């Protein structure tokens, strides 16, 4: 059974930083593609950052230069370091993994990030 557990969200002032964590059980992040998505109230869900099983990364234009996705294979955890946060970064952030064997996509329960101006 695949489970993803996000943590690290919270309330921060604009310009501040947060680090989100996503710990997995039942699946190896190092063998699959992992991503962070977010959804703000009244908006569509959007892809924020991703890291492939080979280690290549990609970012939405809105977060390039401010967010960094990384993976700790030993801990089977993916992180999202968020710097220079803006009020428009306020959203629920979800960790997702694409299982290349079953082709299933798994989602965590989400963690709230709120950036005050």
TAURZI-V601401 format. One record per residue. N is the residue number from 1. NEAR is the number of other C-alpha atoms within 12 Angstrom. Layout:
n: (N/N)
near: (NEAR/NEAR)
This chain:
n: (1/2/3/4/5/6/7/8/9/10/11/12/13/14/15/16/17/18/19/20/21/22/23/24/25/26/27/28/29/30/31/32/33/34/35/36/37/38/39/40/41/42/43/44/45/46/47/48/49/50/51/52/53/54/55/56/57/58/59/60/61/62/63/64/65/66/67/68/69/70/71/72/73/74/75/76/77/78/79/80/81/82/83/84/85/86/87/88/89/90/91/92/93/94/95/96/97/98/99/100/101/102/103/104/105/106/107/108/109/110/111/112/113/114/115/116/117)
near: (10/21/23/33/29/32/27/28/30/26/25/25/21/21/19/24/27/33/29/35/34/40/34/33/19/16/29/29/39/27/21/31/34/46/44/48/36/35/25/24/16/10/13/12/16/25/25/34/37/36/33/27/24/15/21/19/23/24/26/22/13/19/28/20/17/25/31/31/37/34/35/22/21/12/18/26/32/42/37/41/28/37/24/25/31/26/19/23/40/29/31/35/41/40/44/41/42/28/24/19/13/12/11/16/21/31/27/28/21/28/32/27/36/29/27/19/16)
